[in-house]
């Protein structure tokens, strides 16, 4: 039974990665949905976006677009929201690095 659950978890992860990759090219959705509960939360996530952009050397706009997509997905299932900036930053950084590496390989 453990093998079946592991296989199912792997399929779910693969599906999520495909969804993330599709959404990388979509527009920022912050104007359509209320993503942040209050101004303090917005500032916290904006700070995380700026730090991530500085760390990987990408524009704030590109990082924000990916970050918001990941945040929207993570926030749906989050019971504890205190760790969202850390978790979302890590996932967004991974996705941005994958995109950057693909560009390098295609050149």
SULLINLIN-V692719 format. One line per field, one symbol per residue. psi: psi as a letter, one per 40 degrees, with the letter a starting at -180 (. if undefined). A space follows every 10 residues. Layout:
psi = ???
//
This chain:
psi = dddddddddd dddddddddd ddedeiihed edigdhdidd dddddddddd dddddefiid dddddddddd ddddddehdh ededdddddd dddddddddd ddddde.
//
